[in-house]
Each structure stands twice: as structure tokens, then as C-alpha cells.
Amino acid sequence: MSNLENHSKQKVRVAVLYGGRSSEHEVSLNSATNVILNLDRSRFDVVPIGIDRSGSWFLGEDILSKKIEGSGRLELQQAIERMLFTPGLIGAQPVRHEATDLVSPVKGGERLFDVVFPVIHGPLCEDGTVQGLLELAEVPYVGCGVLASAVGMDKDVSKRLAMNAGLRVPHYLVVKRGQWNKNAKQFCDLVEAQLTYPVFVKPANTGSSVGVHKVKDSEDLADKIENAFLYDTKVLVEQGIDAMELEVSVLESLDYGMDPIVSVVGEIKPQNGHEFYSYASKYLDDNGAELVIPAKIPAEVQEEIRAVAKTLFAALECEGMARVDLFLEKNTNRIYFNEINTIPGFTKISMYPKLLEASGIDYPQLLTHLIELAIDRHARKTKISREYVD
């Protein structure tokens, strides 16, 4: 019997964590709205918790119990009576807020929630910071742990691990803010000596293509690198290749120790004048991209791509879920690792749930699967000794 089934006499309280301090704050609101709407209400109670851009945590409202006005999605309500935590309280006199009065009553000694479902993207959210907090609090949570979350967010480190696993990555160069400040021209000269245009400039630690630019000539290079430094202190300049943009969803098996579930392969085809799958084509333009599921590629190539995705999931120590983004070079059929997303989007247009639905796992079933994984993993980890045993 699974640990989720042990909760069958009463509903499991799921804290859906959304918002966050990154530039992907708005994307998170859309993702969390869809997660909350698709959770199986016969098995789960929802406790929405929003994090604002300053890092304060607020208890939200369940969008099924109160109609949302205007946008039709979650909003972050920053009322003092809804505040659960704010960084300004650290070292200060504790202030008691009766936030628990705003959800169904809890008995003495019970938590406000049983498991956390983080639907937050980008730095200070998806990069292991929130996961570390939840580990310290010994709270079950959905998705990858601290290590995989941090590694997956850093495009440089994840590519190094991919290469170590014998996989291809496009040739790239890395520059940190201090190095750039001291000698920008030297780095630009190095890019032109080792790479050919077009190149892609990417902040090392963002998602949703925030701060990513396609650069076609030397005139734009320095300006785009400066722009990328708005979002991170480390920037990659990566060789552009003529390739299909492919995505694969990977889901940990409920049978602990078995291979993960790997979805069919999907293709992202930028449309409407977008040259690549940018932030604008994802979220600002309703016609910015076509999602092709399954991708129109030979069956043997699809199987090779799925095998690469499974290898990456293991090599980066992933748990729970991840979306693997790959390139398939058009003239050679070579597969290149692009990046991995340990908290992939859950919006209406997001590929992660769409690919799994095409593989036989619908949205509510997927969410239940992820919550069961979180509870089972937590149960295993509580058996680990925290003291020396001779």
C-alpha cells in the first residue's frame, strides 16, 4: 500500500506554492492555476500559498471556491491577515497571524498541509533554495531534490554533467560578471575565434528563455551579453545550430527503483516571425509557436532521443519529474542537449503535461502520481539515520 493510500480516510492537504522572486513570477501564476483546477478534489484539499517578489509568503484563495475576477487565474493577495512569513521577521519579535483560520480547521499538532507542490520557476524558486527549506522543515514536496534542482537550473553545470555522461552539447563559452567588467573585448574576441554566428547568449540561471538572445553579428554581441547580465552573474554564449527544437517529459516511476516513464517526443516550431522559442513566443504571442506531438521524426530517431532523455534524468540525479530539451541537427540527425527543467511549466500550452497526456497519462492522473511520489520519497528519507550508528 502506498503512503498516499494511507491518507485515504481523509483528504491530503496539498500546498500549491506559486509566484516567487524570479522573472518568471507571472508564468508561475498561470502554471499554478492549472494545477489547482486539475487536482482530484475527491482526494486532495488545496492550500494555495503565494510568494511575492520580496519573498513574503501569503495564504491564497482556492480558485474553485471563489470566482476569480478579471484575469481568470490566481492572484497574489498580500493582505497582512494572510501573511504566513516574511523575511523581515527574521531576528524580529514574532507576530502571530491566524492564517490557519482561513482554511479548513486543523487539529492540534497537525500541519497546515501534508505535502507541498512547488509550481514556481526560476532562481530563488526552482534552483534548490525552496527545496532546501522544505528539507529542513521535513515537509514532503513534489519534484527534484536540492542537488538536481540546483544543477538543472545552471545551464553551464548541467551541460558539463551531460558531457560527462557521453552526450553532445553545442560548443559554448562562459563569462562571469567580474571577468566581463574587466575585459569585455577579450571575451568577445574569444567568441569570434571559437564560434561562428549565429550564437545564442543565455543567462546561466534562468528559465522560460528569459534574457536569451539570438545574435547574428559582432555588432550586437556585447549589448546582448550586457542584457543577459541583468538576470544572472554568469552568462553563456552558445554556438547556434540548424536544428529541430525537441522536448521530452520524464516522470519517475511509482515502482521505486524502476526506470522512469519517458514520453513521446514533441517538437517546438516557432511561428509568427519568432526565430526561436523565446519568452515572447511562449507567453506573449498566442500564435508564437506550434507544438507538434508527436514530432515528425523517424521512429528509430525518436527512440534514440527518448533514451538520451532517460540518461540525462539519471545523470543529473533527477527525481519526480523533469522536461528535457534537446536539439536534433537537421543535416546530421545528431542529438544535442539544450537544457533540463526540473519544475516545467504547467500552463495550458506547456509541453510537459501535453506530452504525458499523449503518452497515456492525463493531467489529473499526472498530478496524483507526482504527489504520491513526494509522499513515498519523504517516507523513505525519514528512515535515514541522522546519528552515527556503530
WOJOGI-V334426 format. One record per pair of residues at least 24 apart in sequence whose C-alpha atoms are under 7 Angstrom apart, sorted by the first residue. I is the first residue (numbers start at 1). GAP is how many residues later the second one is. If there is no record, write none. Layout:
i={I;I}
gap={GAP;GAP}
This chain:
i={3;3;4;4;11;11;11;12;12;12;12;13;13;13;13;13;13;13;14;14;14;14;14;14;14;14;14;15;15;15;15;15;15;15;15;16;16;16;16;16;16;16;16;17;17;17;17;17;17;17;17;18;18;18;18;18;18;19;19;19;19;20;20;20;20;20;20;21;21;21;21;21;22;22;22;24;24;28;28;28;29;29;30;30;31;31;31;31;32;33;33;34;34;35;38;38;39;39;40;50;55;55;56;56;56;57;57;57;57;58;58;58;59;59;59;115;115;115;116;116;116;117;117;118;119;121;122;122;123;123;126;127;140;140;140;141;142;142;142;142;143;143;143;143;143;144;144;144;144;144;145;148;148;148;149;152;152;152;153;153;154;154;155;155;155;156;161;161;162;165;168;168;168;169;169;169;170;170;170;171;171;172;172;172;172;173;173;173;174;174;174;175;175;175;176;176;176;177;177;195;196;198;199;199;199;199;200;200;200;200;201;201;201;201;202;202;202;202;203;203;203;203;203;203;203;204;204;204;204;205;208;209;209;210;241;242;242;243;243;243;243;244;244;244;244;245;245;245;246;246;246;247;247;247;247;248;248;248;248;249;249;249;249;249;249;250;250;250;251;251;251;252;252;252;254;262;262;263;263;263;264;264;264;265;265;265;265;266;266;266;266;266;266;267;267;267;267;268;320;320;323}
gap={372;373;368;371;32;33;34;31;32;33;102;31;32;33;34;100;101;102;30;31;32;33;99;100;101;102;103;31;32;33;34;98;100;101;102;30;31;32;33;100;101;102;103;31;32;33;99;100;101;102;103;31;32;33;100;101;102;31;32;33;101;31;32;33;35;100;105;31;32;33;34;103;100;101;102;97;98;91;92;93;44;45;43;317;88;314;315;316;87;40;41;312;313;311;325;326;325;328;324;26;31;32;29;30;31;26;27;28;29;24;25;26;24;25;40;24;25;26;24;25;26;24;25;24;224;222;84;85;82;83;217;26;234;235;238;233;178;228;229;232;176;177;178;199;200;174;175;176;177;198;174;168;169;170;193;188;189;190;52;53;50;51;49;50;184;48;154;155;150;150;167;168;169;167;168;169;68;69;166;67;68;64;65;66;67;63;64;65;61;62;63;59;60;61;57;58;59;56;57;44;43;42;38;39;40;41;37;38;39;40;24;35;36;37;26;33;34;35;25;26;28;29;31;32;33;28;30;31;32;27;71;69;70;69;88;87;88;84;85;86;87;83;84;85;86;81;82;83;79;80;81;76;77;78;79;61;75;76;77;73;74;75;103;106;107;71;72;73;69;70;71;67;68;69;119;44;48;92;93;96;30;91;95;28;29;30;37;25;26;27;28;29;89;24;25;26;28;24;50;53;29}
